Amino acid sequence: MPKSELTRPPDKEAGQAFERAAEIQTNKLSEPDDAANTLTEAFKVYRKTDPLDAARCLDVAINHYTAKGNFRRAATHKQNLAECYEVEIGDQKKAIESYELAASWFESDNAEAYVHCNVVGWHI
């Protein structure tokens, strides 16, 4: 086994496996909904060790959910993405933009309690 594979963190390997699975679900199985769910799993394993990869995966899933009109689900994940930008990546601008967009999606879905929690919960 090459040395680079021995030193690869298990979260990186797991995230890559989820990404490969999502690619198969999309391209070979025509299951984009499953692929979006799989990418949210990739986000979870990447988040602490590879936050930029985590953000990239979750953004693809969010785009799928919004394209399908599932704004409440997209809003929940956008809020998670905002937290990742804020805490793990340190990109305050993207964090604020993501929080605001999540709040607007919650609001458009008549989820006022979520909007309140989202706005009040901002750490920035």
Contact map, one row per residue, 1 for C-alpha under 8 A:
1110110000000000000000000000000000000000000000000000000000000000000000000000000000000000000000000000000000000000000000000000
1111110000000000000000000000000000000000000000000000000000000000000000000000000000000000000000000000000000000000000000000000
1111111000000000000000000000000000000000000000000000000000000000000000000000000000000000000000000000000000000000000000000000
0111111100000000000000000000000000000000000000000000000000000000000000000000000000000000000000000000000000000000000000000000
1111111100000000000000000000000000000000000000000000000000000000000000000000000000000000000000000000000000000000000000000000
1111111100000000000000000000000000000000000000000000000000000000000000000000000000000000000000000000000000000000000000000000
0011111110000000000000000000000000000000000000000000000000000000000000000000000000000000000000000000000000000000000000000000
0001111111011000000000000000000000000000000000000000000000000000000000000000000000000000000000000000000000000000000000000000
0000001111111000000000000000000000000000000000000000000000000000000000000000000000000000000000000000000000000000000000000000
0000000111111100000000000000000000000000000000000000000000000000000000000000000000000000000000000000000000000000000000000000
0000000011111110000000000000000000000000000011001000000000000000000000000000000000000000000000000000000000000000000000000000
0000000111111111000000000000000000000000000011001100000000000000000000000000000000000000000000000000000000000000000000000000
0000000111111111100000000000000000000000000000000000000000000000000000000000000000000000000000000000000000000000000000000000
0000000001111111110000000000000000000000010010000000000000000000000000000000000000000000000000000000000000000000000000000000
0000000000111111111000000000000000000000111011000000000000000000000000000000000000000000000000000000000000000000000000000000
0000000000011111111100000000000000000000010000000000000000000000000000000000000000000000000000000000000000000000000000000000
0000000000001111111110000000000000000000000000000000000000000000000000000000000000000000000000000000000000000000000000000000
0000000000000111111111000000000000000110110000000000000000000000000000000000000000000000000000000000000000000000000000000000
0000000000000011111111100000000000000110010000000000000010000000000000000000000000000000000000000000000000000000000000000000
0000000000000001111111110000000000000000000000000000000000000000000000000000000000000000000000000000000000000000000000000000
0000000000000000111111111000000000100100000000000000000000000000000000000000000000000000000000000000000000000000000000000000
0000000000000000011111111100000101110110000000000000000000000000000000000000000000000000000000000000000000000000000000000000
0000000000000000001111111111000000100000000000000000000000000000000000000000000000000000000000000000000000000000000000000000
0000000000000000000111111111100000000000000000000000000000000000000000000000000000000000000000000000000000000000000000000000
0000000000000000000011111111111101100000000000000000000000000000000000000000000000000000000000000000000000000000000000000000
0000000000000000000001111111111100100000000000000000000000000000000000000000000000000000000000000000000000000000000000000000
0000000000000000000000111111110000000000000000000000000000000000000000000000000000000000000000000000000000000000000000000000
0000000000000000000000111111110000000000000000000000000000000000000000000000000000000000000000000000000000000000000000000000
0000000000000000000000011111111000000000000000000000000000000000000000000000000000000000000000000000000000000000000000000000
0000000000000000000000001111111100000000000000000000000000000000000000000000000000000000000000000000000000000000000000000000
0000000000000000000000001100111111100000000000000000000000000000000000000000000000000000000000000000000000000000000000000000
0000000000000000000001001100011111110000000000000000000000000001000000000000000000000000000000000000000000000000000000000000
0000000000000000000000000000001111111000000000000000000000000001000000000000000000000000000000000000000000000000000000000000
0000000000000000000001001000001111111100000000000000000000000000000000000000000000000000000000000000000000000000000000000000
0000000000000000000011101100001111111110000000000000000000001000000000000000000000000000000000000000000000000000000000000000
0000000000000000000001000000000111111111000000000000000000011101100000000000000000000000000000000000000000000000000000000000
0000000000000000000000000000000011111111100000000000000000001000000000000000000000000000000000000000000000000000000000000000
0000000000000000011011000000000001111111110000000000000000000000000000000000000000000000000000000000000000000000000000000000
0000000000000000011001000000000000111111111000000000000011011000000000000000000000000000000000000000000000000000000000000000
0000000000000000000000000000000000011111111100000000000011001000000000000000000000000000000000000000000000000000000000000000
0000000000000010010000000000000000001111111110000000000000000000000000000000000000000000000000000000000000000000000000000000
0000000000000111011000000000000000000111111111000000010011000000000000000000000000000000000000000000000000000000000000000000
0000000000000010000000000000000000000011111111100000111011000000000000000000000000000000000000000000000000000000000000000000
0000000000000000000000000000000000000001111111100000010000000000000000000000000000000000000000000000000000000000000000000000
0000000000110110000000000000000000000000111111111000010000000000000000000000000000000000000000000000000000000000000000000000
0000000000110010000000000000000000000000011111111110110000000000000000000000000000000000000000000000000000000000000000000000
0000000000000000000000000000000000000000001111111111111000000000000000000000000000010001000000000000000000000000000000000000
0000000000000000000000000000000000000000000011111110000000000000000000000000000000000001000000000000000000000000000000000000
0000000000110000000000000000000000000000000011111110000000000000000000000000000000000000000000000000000000000000000000000000
0000000000010000000000000000000000000000000001111111110000000000000000000000000000000000000000000000000000000000000000000000
0000000000000000000000000000000000000000000001111111111000000000000000000000000000010001100000000000000000000000000000000000
0000000000000000000000000000000000000000000000100111111100000000000000000000000000000000100000000000000000000000000000000000
0000000000000000000000000000000000000000001001100111111110000000000000000000000000000000000000000000000000000000000000000000
0000000000000000000000000000000000000000011111100111111111000000000000000000000000000000000000000000000000000000000000000000
0000000000000000000000000000000000000000001000100011111111100000000000000000000010011000000000000000000000000000000000000000
0000000000000000000000000000000000000000000000000001111111110000000000000000000000000000000000000000000000000000000000000000
0000000000000000001000000000000000000011011000000000111111111000000000000000000000000000000000000000000000000000000000000000
0000000000000000000000000000000000000011011000000000011111111100000000000000100010000000000000000000000000000000000000000000
0000000000000000000000000000000000000000000000000000001111111110000000000000010010000000000000000000000000000000000000000000
0000000000000000000000000000000000010010000000000000000111111111000000000000000000000000000000000000000000000000000000000000
0000000000000000000000000000000000111011000000000000000011111111100000000000000000000000000000000000000000000000000000000000
0000000000000000000000000000000000010000000000000000000001111111110000000100110000000000000000000000000000000000000000000000
0000000000000000000000000000000000000000000000000000000000111111111000000100000000000000000000000000000000000000000000000000
0000000000000000000000000000000110010000000000000000000000011111111100000000000000000000000000000000000000000000000000000000
0000000000000000000000000000000000010000000000000000000000001111111111101100000000000000000000000000000000000000000000000000
0000000000000000000000000000000000000000000000000000000000000111111111100100000000000000000000000000000000000000000000000000
0000000000000000000000000000000000000000000000000000000000000011111111000000000000000000000000000000000000000000000000000000
0000000000000000000000000000000000000000000000000000000000000001111111000000000000000000000000000000000000000000000000000000
0000000000000000000000000000000000000000000000000000000000000000111111100000000000000000000000000000000000000000000000000000
0000000000000000000000000000000000000000000000000000000000000000111111111100000000000000000000000000000000000000000000000000
0000000000000000000000000000000000000000000000000000000000000000110011111110000000000000000000000000000011001000000000000000
0000000000000000000000000000000000000000000000000000000000000000000001111111000000000000000000000000000011001000000000000000
0000000000000000000000000000000000000000000000000000000000000000100001111111100000000000000000000000000000000000000000000000
0000000000000000000000000000000000000000000000000000000000000110110001111111110000000000000000000000010010000000000000000000
0000000000000000000000000000000000000000000000000000000000000000000000111111111000000000000000000000111011000000000000000000
0000000000000000000000000000000000000000000000000000000000000000000000011111111100000000000000000000010000000000000000000000
0000000000000000000000000000000000000000000000000000000001000100000000001111111110000000000000000000000000000000000000000000
0000000000000000000000000000000000000000000000000000000000100100000000000111111111000000000000000110110000000000000000000000
0000000000000000000000000000000000000000000000000000000000000000000000000011111111100000000000000110010000000000000001000000
0000000000000000000000000000000000000000000000000000000000000000000000000001111111110000000000000000000000000000000000000000
0000000000000000000000000000000000000000000000000000001001100000000000000000111111111000000000100100000000000000000000000000
0000000000000000000000000000000000000000000000000000000000000000000000000000011111111100000001111110000000000000000000000000
0000000000000000000000000000000000000000000000000000000000000000000000000000001111111111000000100000000000000000000000000000
0000000000000000000000000000000000000000000000100010001000000000000000000000000111111111100000100000000000000000000000000000
0000000000000000000000000000000000000000000000000000001000000000000000000000000011111111111101100000000000000000000000000000
0000000000000000000000000000000000000000000000000000000000000000000000000000000001111111111101100000000000000000000000000001
0000000000000000000000000000000000000000000000000000000000000000000000000000000000111111110000000000000000000000000000000000
0000000000000000000000000000000000000000000000110010000000000000000000000000000000111111110000000000000000000000000000000000
0000000000000000000000000000000000000000000000000011000000000000000000000000000000011111111000000000000000000000000000000000
0000000000000000000000000000000000000000000000000000000000000000000000000000000000001111111100000000000000000000000000000000
0000000000000000000000000000000000000000000000000000000000000000000000000000000000001100111111100000000000000000000000000000
0000000000000000000000000000000000000000000000000000000000000000000000000000000000001100011111110000000000000000000000000001
0000000000000000000000000000000000000000000000000000000000000000000000000000000000000000001111111000000000000000000000000000
0000000000000000000000000000000000000000000000000000000000000000000000000000000001001100001111111100000000000000000000000000
0000000000000000000000000000000000000000000000000000000000000000000000000000000011111100001111111110000000000000000000000000
0000000000000000000000000000000000000000000000000000000000000000000000000000000001000000000111111111000000000000000000000001
0000000000000000000000000000000000000000000000000000000000000000000000000000000001000000000011111111100000000000000000000000
0000000000000000000000000000000000000000000000000000000000000000000000000000011011000000000001111111110000000000000000000000
0000000000000000000000000000000000000000000000000000000000000000000000000000011001000000000000111111111000000000000001100100
0000000000000000000000000000000000000000000000000000000000000000000000000000000000000000000000011111111100000000000000000000
0000000000000000000000000000000000000000000000000000000000000000000000000010010000000000000000001111111110000000000000000000
0000000000000000000000000000000000000000000000000000000000000000000000000111011000000000000000000111111111000000000001000000
0000000000000000000000000000000000000000000000000000000000000000000000000010000000000000000000000011111111100000011001100000
0000000000000000000000000000000000000000000000000000000000000000000000000000000000000000000000000001111111110000001000000000
0000000000000000000000000000000000000000000000000000000000000000000000110110000000000000000000000000111111111000000000000000
0000000000000000000000000000000000000000000000000000000000000000000000110010000000000000000000000000011111111111011000000000
0000000000000000000000000000000000000000000000000000000000000000000000000000000000000000000000000000001111111111011000000000
0000000000000000000000000000000000000000000000000000000000000000000000000000000000000000000000000000000111111110000000000000
0000000000000000000000000000000000000000000000000000000000000000000000110000000000000000000000000000000011111110000000000000
0000000000000000000000000000000000000000000000000000000000000000000000000000000000000000000000000000000001111111000000000000
0000000000000000000000000000000000000000000000000000000000000000000000000000000000000000000000000000000001111111111000000000
0000000000000000000000000000000000000000000000000000000000000000000000000000000000000000000000000000000001100111111100000000
0000000000000000000000000000000000000000000000000000000000000000000000000000000000000000000000000000000000000011111110000000
0000000000000000000000000000000000000000000000000000000000000000000000000000000000000000000000000000001001100011111111000000
0000000000000000000000000000000000000000000000000000000000000000000000000000000000000000000000000000001101100011111111100000
0000000000000000000000000000000000000000000000000000000000000000000000000000000000000000000000000000000000000001111111110000
0000000000000000000000000000000000000000000000000000000000000000000000000000000000000000000000000000000000000000111111111000
0000000000000000000000000000000000000000000000000000000000000000000000000000001000000000000000000010011000000000011111111100
0000000000000000000000000000000000000000000000000000000000000000000000000000000000000000000000000010001000000000001111111100
0000000000000000000000000000000000000000000000000000000000000000000000000000000000000000000000000000000000000000000111111100
0000000000000000000000000000000000000000000000000000000000000000000000000000000000000000000000000000000000000000000011111110
0000000000000000000000000000000000000000000000000000000000000000000000000000000000000000000000000010000000000000000001111111
0000000000000000000000000000000000000000000000000000000000000000000000000000000000000000000000000000000000000000000000001111
0000000000000000000000000000000000000000000000000000000000000000000000000000000000000100000100010000000000000000000000000111
